[in-house]
Amino acid sequence: MQRKIILASKSERRKSLLEQIGLDFDVRESEYEEDMNALDDPYELVKFLALGKAQDVAKHYNNEIVIGSDTFVFFNGKFIGKPKNVEDAKKILSDFSGKTHNIVTGFAIIDTKTGTIINDYGEARVTFRDLTEEEIDDYVATGEPTDKAGAYGLMHRAAVLIEKVEGDFYSVIGLPLNKIFVELKKLGVNALKP
């Protein structure tokens, strides 16, 4: 009998990633209040926020394994969050056109039985092809960019805007699956075994 996993996120993308690798899990959304100014280093910050989310959920359990996560888009030394409005989405996509940006996904795994904490991140570089103004307008008009960090969804229509992805592909979607699989195995959870 495998240990129960709790995903500390309501993200549909993260849920589908854990389902994809065959994990049995429940979802409990974290109520952790993110402070984007807690740390200057984006790699330390993304780990810090993922850990905060996991700890907030872990306090409700005593024999489960909790996974928390957070994803940043990082471009020209700045964090790029969800667009404020349609014009902001167009500006972000225009800035990304023909250029490369980084996506970093931090994760924290907490074994509530032993108190073990694993805190790490995965990273990828995403390069957009040169986009026309019409393509940007058409994509923004789909409504897809408005609720996504960086104003695009790689697994959806924005796939046609992207020239290449280097690094951990699944970090772009929301969880570095390979690293999480390896760390869960250390805790006795093997997603490849029924």
ZIHUGI-V751736 format. One record per run of one state. SS is the DSSP state (hx for helix, st for strand, lp for the rest). FROM is the first residue (numbers start at 1). LEN is the number of residues. If there is no record, write none. Layout:
BEGIN
SS_FROM_LEN + SS_FROM_LEN
END
This chain:
BEGIN
lp_1_4 + st_5_3 + lp_8_4 + hx_12_9 + lp_21_4 + st_25_3 + lp_28_14 + hx_42_17 + lp_59_6 + st_65_11 + lp_76_2 + st_78_3 + lp_81_1 + st_82_1 + lp_83_3 + hx_86_11 + lp_97_3 + st_100_12 + lp_112_5 + st_117_12 + lp_129_4 + hx_133_9 + lp_142_2 + hx_144_4 + lp_148_1 + st_149_1 + lp_150_7 + hx_157_5 + st_162_6 + lp_168_1 + hx_169_5 + lp_174_3 + hx_177_10 + lp_187_8
END
